[in-house]
Amino acid sequence: MEVETLALAQEIDFSMWGLFTRATLTVKFVMVILIVASVWSWSIILQKLITYRSARREAQVFERAFWSGNPLDELFDDIGPDPSGHSERIFAAGMTEWRRSHRTDGALIPGAQARIDRSMDVAISKESESLQRGLQVLATIGSTAPFIGLFGTVWGIMNAFIEIAEQQNTNLAVVAPGIAEALLATGLGLLAAIPAVIFYNKLSADADRIMGGYEAFADEFATIFSRQLDG
């Protein structure tokens, strides 16, 4: 009997694909969802890593140009009113409102400082939304994927016990495939959730640091405007 059980167990395909193909339709559906979620999270992770690196580089280049000592009007004319960089768009928002706040005779319209500050705040808010877009997906995958995998495991184990009851056989060759298929769902859930949680925390911290730099720049730029207005 033991020899027959061992031979039967050796004939069973325990590869990932073999476990997937033997799983019930519900467990297969759960596995597909988890695989799609994992691919989706990694695509967001890679995109955000590239975007944040580009944003940091763009901010460094722009700040060197901003503090180079050249007139800000010339810098604004060079980048235009609708630039592509995050820092440049914040700068352009402030400069655009600054120019709009002048009358035709050159005098400033009252309340220019408040309008300039609001314009840059709106620009920062837009950049923040752009930088953080997609992070909510990582948070959702990180929090729900283990439970989706657990559901697949519970369903698979339930069907494994039903099969044991129907065959009235508790040999390892009968029990092991169903248990392995069920546990694969939990493994896929963890495979999707762990990177999503780790990179969500990292990318959120990176986004906060980048936005902190934008807010610091806006405060410095507002101080320059304030000196101009007081002068």
C-alpha positions in Angstrom: 0.0 0.0 0.0 2.8 2.4 0.9 4.6 1.6 -2.4 1.4 2.3 -4.3 0.8 5.6 -2.5 4.4 6.7 -3.1 4.1 5.8 -6.8 0.8 7.7 -7.1 2.3 10.8 -5.4 5.3 10.8 -7.7 2.9 10.8 -10.7 1.2 14.0 -9.5 2.5 17.3 -11.0 3.3 19.6 -8.1 4.7 22.4 -10.3 3.0 25.8 -10.2 1.2 25.2 -13.5 0.2 21.7 -12.4 -1.3 23.0 -9.2 -3.1 25.8 -11.1 -4.6 23.5 -13.7 -5.9 21.0 -11.0 -7.5 23.8 -8.9 -11.2 24.4 -8.9 -12.7 27.2 -11.0 -13.1 29.5 -8.0 -9.5 29.0 -6.8 -8.3 29.6 -10.4 -10.2 32.8 -10.5 -8.6 33.9 -7.2 -5.2 33.1 -8.5 -5.7 35.0 -11.7 -6.9 38.1 -9.8 -3.8 37.9 -7.6 -1.4 37.5 -10.5 -3.0 40.5 -12.3 -2.8 42.5 -9.0 0.9 41.6 -8.7 1.7 42.7 -12.2 -0.4 45.9 -11.8 1.4 46.8 -8.6 4.9 46.2 -10.1 4.0 48.4 -13.1 3.0 51.2 -10.7 6.1 50.7 -8.6 8.5 50.9 -11.6 6.6 53.9 -13.1 6.8 55.8 -9.8 10.5 55.0 -9.2 11.2 56.5 -12.7 8.9 59.5 -12.2 10.3 60.4 -8.7 13.9 60.1 -9.9 13.1 62.3 -12.9 11.3 64.8 -10.6 14.3 65.1 -8.2 16.6 65.6 -11.1 14.4 68.2 -12.7 14.1 70.1 -9.4 17.9 70.2 -8.9 18.4 71.5 -12.5 15.7 74.1 -12.1 16.9 75.3 -8.7 20.4 75.8 -10.1 18.9 78.0 -12.8 16.6 79.8 -10.4 19.4 80.7 -8.0 22.0 81.4 -10.7 21.4 85.2 -10.3 19.9 85.7 -13.7 16.7 87.8 -13.9 13.6 85.7 -13.1 11.7 87.3 -16.0 14.3 85.9 -18.4 14.0 82.5 -16.8 10.2 82.6 -17.1 10.5 83.6 -20.8 12.9 80.7 -21.4 10.6 78.0 -19.9 7.3 79.6 -21.0 3.9 79.7 -19.3 3.3 75.9 -19.6 6.5 74.1 -18.9 6.9 70.3 -18.5 8.7 70.1 -15.2 7.0 70.0 -11.8 9.1 72.8 -10.2 8.9 74.8 -13.4 5.1 74.7 -13.3 5.0 76.0 -9.8 7.4 78.8 -10.7 5.4 79.6 -13.8 2.1 79.8 -11.8 3.7 82.4 -9.5 5.2 84.4 -12.4 2.1 84.3 -14.4 0.0 85.8 -11.6 2.8 88.3 -10.9 2.6 89.6 -14.4 -1.2 89.6 -14.4 -1.1 91.7 -11.2 0.4 94.7 -13.0 -1.8 97.4 -14.5 -1.0 98.8 -17.9 0.7 101.8 -16.2 3.0 99.4 -14.3 1.3 99.7 -10.9 0.4 96.6 -8.9 -3.2 95.6 -8.4 -3.9 95.3 -4.6 -3.8 91.9 -3.1 -1.1 90.6 -5.5 0.8 88.7 -2.8 -2.2 86.7 -1.7 -3.1 85.8 -5.3 0.5 84.8 -6.1 0.5 82.6 -3.0 -2.8 81.0 -3.9 -1.6 80.4 -7.5 1.4 78.5 -6.3 -0.6 76.6 -3.7 -2.9 75.4 -6.4 0.0 74.4 -8.6 1.6 72.5 -5.7 -1.7 70.7 -5.1 -1.9 69.6 -8.7 1.7 68.4 -8.7 1.0 66.5 -5.4 -2.0 64.8 -7.0 0.1 63.8 -10.0 2.9 62.4 -8.0 0.7 60.4 -5.7 -1.6 59.0 -8.3 -1.5 55.2 -8.2 -0.2 54.9 -4.7 -3.8 54.2 -3.5 -3.8 51.1 -5.7 -0.7 49.8 -4.0 -2.3 50.4 -0.6 -5.4 48.6 -1.7 -3.5 45.6 -3.1 -1.3 45.4 0.0 -4.3 45.3 2.3 -6.6 43.1 0.4 -4.4 40.6 -1.5 -3.7 38.4 1.6 -7.4 38.1 2.3 -8.2 37.2 -1.3 -5.5 34.6 -1.1 -6.9 33.3 2.2 -10.3 33.0 0.6 -8.9 30.9 -2.2 -7.1 28.7 0.4 -10.2 28.2 2.5 -12.2 27.3 -0.6 -9.5 24.9 -1.8 -9.2 23.1 1.5 -12.9 22.8 1.7 -13.0 21.1 -1.6 -10.0 18.9 -0.6 -11.9 17.6 2.4 -15.0 17.0 0.3 -12.9 14.9 -2.1 -11.4 13.0 0.9 -15.0 12.3 2.1 -16.1 11.2 -1.3 -13.2 8.8 -1.8 -13.0 7.8 1.8 -9.3 7.8 1.5 -6.8 9.8 3.6 -3.7 8.8 1.9 -1.1 11.5 1.3 -1.5 11.2 -2.5 -5.2 12.2 -2.1 -4.7 14.9 0.6 -1.5 16.6 -0.6 -2.6 17.9 -4.0 -5.7 19.7 -2.7 -3.8 21.2 0.2 -1.0 22.3 -2.1 -3.4 23.9 -4.5 -5.2 25.8 -1.7 -1.9 27.0 -0.1 -0.8 28.3 -3.5 -3.5 30.9 -3.4 -2.2 32.2 0.0 1.3 32.3 -1.5 0.2 34.4 -4.4 -1.7 36.7 -2.1 1.5 37.3 -0.1 3.5 37.6 -3.2 1.3 40.5 -4.4 0.8 42.1 -1.0 4.4 42.3 0.4 6.0 44.3 -2.4 2.9 46.5 -2.6 3.1 47.4 1.1 6.9 47.9 1.1 6.9 50.2 -1.9 3.8 52.0 -0.9 5.6 53.1 2.3 8.8 54.0 0.4 7.1 55.8 -2.4 4.8 57.7 0.0 7.8 58.9 1.9 9.6 59.9 -1.4 6.5 61.8 -2.5 6.3 63.7 0.8 10.0 64.7 0.5 9.6 65.9 -3.1 6.5 67.9 -2.1 8.3 69.3 0.9 10.9 70.6 -1.5 8.3 72.2 -3.7 6.6 73.9 -0.7 10.0 75.2 0.5 10.7 76.6 -2.9 7.3 78.2 -3.0 7.9 79.8 0.4 11.3 81.2 -0.8 9.7 82.4 -4.0 6.9 84.1 -2.1 9.5 85.8 0.1 11.2 87.2 -3.0 7.8 88.6 -4.2 7.2 90.1 -0.8 10.5 92.0 -1.0 9.6 93.2 -4.5 6.2 94.4 -3.3 7.5 96.1 -0.2 10.2 97.8 -2.3 
